[in-house]
C-alpha cells in the first residue's frame, strides 16, 4: 500500500532545512494552517510567524488552507498595520507610551477588514504580499512580487502592484467541477493513491478518482 507523507514533520525534506511545514510550526492561536502547506526560505523558514505575518496585534486571524505553497518572502500584513488618515498626521502617538498613551481612544475604531483567509492548493510566488482582510480562493496562483489588495477568485491567477486578475485557470463550469470534487478534503490515504491523477490528470479523471467515484 502507498504510504502517505507525514503532515507532522517540520522539515519534510531533511536535506533542505529551508522548507518547513507550517501546521507543526505555528503556535499562535490567531494563525490556522492546514496540513502540508509549506514555506520555503533560505534564511530562517522557522521564523515565519514573526517575519512573515506582520502587525498581527489581534484579534483577526490568518487562515491558510491545505496544500498551499508559499515562496520565499511571502508576507501577510494584518490589520494592526492601519493608521488614522482623517487628521493632519498619520503617526500613532499613543503607541509610543508616556502620557501619549492617554489618547489611545484615537486608535480605536480604525478600519478592520477582518480575517485574512487563503483557500486550499494556493501557490504564492516569491515576495508576494497580502493585505489585511483579503480572501484568496482555492487553486489560485499569486504571482511573484504581487501585492494583493482585494479578493482573488477560485483558480484565479493574479500579479502586479496592486495585483489584478490576469486570467482564470479554468472555465467557470470547470471551476465548479473542481470545487465539487474538492480533492484536498479526500482522506490522506486516498490522496496518496491518486497523486498522479491530482497532479497531471484531467478534471474528468479527478472526478472518476474521487472516493466512491462520480
PyMOL commands that set and color helices and strands:
alter all, ss='L'
color gray80, all
select helices_A, chain A and resi 45-51+79-81+93-96+98-107+172-181+183-185+188-193+195-200+203-209
alter helices_A, ss='H'
color red, helices_A
select strands_A, chain A and resi 19-21+31-33+38-40+53-54+62-64+69-70+75-77+116-118+123-124+129-130+135-136+141-142+147-148+156-159+164-168
alter strands_A, ss='S'
color yellow, strands_A
deselect
rebuild
show_as cartoon
